[in-house]
Amino acid sequence: MDGVLELRLRSPDRHTELALTPDPDKPWWTIYAPAINPPAGQQAWHATFGGRTPVEALAGLTDALVRAAPSIAPDPWAPLSAAGWKASDDRHVTATSPDGTATVKLYRDGAYQHWRITTEHDFVGNRHEVWSAHLSGSTPAHLIAGFTAGLADASPVLRAPDALPVLSSNRVHTKTAEAPGLAEARLRDRIATARRTASRVRIGKGLRPPGLPPAAPTPGSPGGPRR
């Protein structure tokens, strides 16, 4: 693909593939298991995620992906229900976050099913999509449950100030804090910068890095200042 970086990872058994394609017009993340020579009992499935999908929710799915599937399939709705999401069950099953911004919906059309997860925020009286994800109905339940658990987790997340979505500003509670080890890293950078600067400063005529004693006069030269 011209002009777009593409990264692909394949599982050791070669049955599952993850693709990262940061194209603004397409989903950034695609995880799928093709129908070619699948393991016994596994159907082909796929999942796609937009570029603004929270990494914590995505990590819930990928962490479950690299672990052995549980003997009893978990309920993907359980983490949402435990976190206070409101559920409705008509033709399609829907769960909505307590603040009304995120929705998990299982579409059912006969034997065909698929999942759609969206986050939308109000802006100037209109609803705007922030990110969305789509998972086929055949996606293993423990992977969907890993995603919904990460999505429903209300623990604070670490974000740089300029990484917060503009449309989320009225719904996000922020607290400024130094990231672990960041202060030490900044101090090391400053020391390294000071040393590089010191090596370039010409010591003479009173020009010297702070904290260094005056340069000693060279043998045979007058000790006082030059006239």
N, C-alpha and C positions, 0 to 999 in steps of 0.2 A: 504494500500500500504506500503510495507516494506521499512523502511528507509526514507520515504518522508512524510513531514508534509502536511496535507490536511485540509483546512478550508472551510466550507460551510455555506452560509447565505441564508435564505429563506424569501421571502417577506411575510408580514402579511396575504395576501390573498392566499399564498401558490401557486401562479401561476408563480412565477419567482424565479430562484435560481442562486446564484453566487458561484463559486468554485475557490479557490486558491490552486493550486498544483504546488509548485516550483520544478518541475522535469526538469532537463536540456534537456531532450529528448522530451518534450511535451510542448504545450502551458501552460503558467502559469495561465492565467485567462480564465475562461469559464463562460459566462452568457447565460442563456437559459430559455425559457418558453416551457415546454413540451406540447405535444398534448393532455394530459389527462385532461379532464374537463376544457378547456380554457374558459375565459370570452367571452361573446357574441361579435362577430366581431373580435376576436384576433386569429391569426394563430400561430402555433408553430414556434419558431425562435431560433437561437443560434448565439453566437459570441465568438470567441477565440482570445486571445492576447498573444504575446510572452513576456518573462520576461523583455525585454528592452523597451517595449512600454512606451512612455512618460506618466507619471502619470497625467499630465495636460489634455492630450487627453482622457485618460481613465476616468478621473473624469468628463469630459464633458458628457460622456455617462451615468455614474452612477448618476450624478446630475439630468439629464433628466429622468432617470428611476424612481426616487422617487417623481417626480412631476407629476401632472395630465397631460395627453396628451393634446396638444392644439386641438381646434376644427378644425383648418385647418392645415394639415400636412405641415411642413416646407420643403424647398428644401435643401437636403444635400449638393448640389454643391454650394449654394450661399456663404457660408463662404470662400470657396476656391477661387471662382471667385473674391470676394471682396479683398482677400489677394494677388491677382496677379498670381494665379496658371494658367498654360496654359492648355486649354481643347482641346480635340480632340474627334470626334464622328464618328467612323466607325462601325465595327461590335460590338465593345465594347466601352463604354464611359470611357475616361481616363482624369485625371487631374494631372499635374506634378508641383511640387513646383518650385519657381523661381530659386533656386540653383540646380535643377535637381536631388536632392537626394531622394525625397519622391514622391510616386505615389499612387493615389487612382484610382482604376479601378472597374467598374461595368461590370462583364461578363454577356453576354446575349446569351442564347442558347435556342431559342424558348420561352416556358413558364418558363424555369428554369433560374434564375438569382442568382448571389452571388457577394459580394463585397470582394476585396482584397486590403489591404493597405500595402505597403512595404517601407522601407528605405534602400537604398544601397549606399555605399561609394566606391570610387576608392582607391585601395591600391596596389601598385607595379604593376600598369597597369591592374588590374583585378577588377571586381565589386564584392563586398562582402555584403551580407545581414546583416543589423544590427538588425532589428526586422520586424515582419510582424503581420498582423491581418486579420481575416476572419470573415465576417458577412453574414448570409444567406439573400437571397433576400426578405424574409418575415420579416426581422427585422424592427420594427416600424421606420418610417422616422424621427421622432423627436429624436430618440436615435442616429441614424446615423448622423444627423445634429449636435447633441451635441458633438459627437466625432470629426467630421470634423472642427467644430468651435474651439475646443481645440487644434487640430492639426495645424490649420492655424494661430493661435494666435502667433504673433512675439514678444510678451512681454518677457523680460528676466525671466529666471527661476533660482531657487536656487538649486545649486548642490554642493556637497563636491568635492574638487579637484580630489580625487581618484575615483569618481563615473563617470567621463567623459569617454565615449567610446574612446579607443585608435584610432580607425579608423576615428573618427570625429575631430581629433586634428587640421587638416588643414582647417576646415570649421567652427569651433566654436570660437566665440569671447568671451573672458572671462574678467571679472573684479573682482578683489578680494575685498571682503567687509565682515565686521563682520555681522553675522546674528543678527536680533533684539533680545536683551536680552542675547546674548552669552557672551559678556564681563562681564555682571553682574554675570552670572552663573559661569564663570571661577573664578571671584574674590571670590565668595562664596566658591567654591571648595578649593581655595588656603587658605582661612581663616580657613576652617574646617581642612585641612591638617596640617596647622601650629599649630592649637590647639591640634590635636592628637599627633603631634610630641612633643609639649611642655609638654604634660602630661607624656611622656616617658623619657624625659631628666632628668637626676639626677642633681638637683641643688646643686652644691658644687664644690669646687676647680675651681671656675670661669666658670663652665659650666651652662649656663642659656640661655633661649630663648632671642633673641634680643629684647630690649625694657623693659625687666624686671630688677628691681633694684637687687643688690646683696642680697643674703639671709642674714637675721639678725642672729647674733650668738645666739645660744641657751643659756639659763641661766646656769651659772657656767662654761662655756667654754671660753677659751681665745679668745679675739677679733681678734688677728692677725693671720696670716697664720700659718699653722702647719709646724713644722720643720721635 
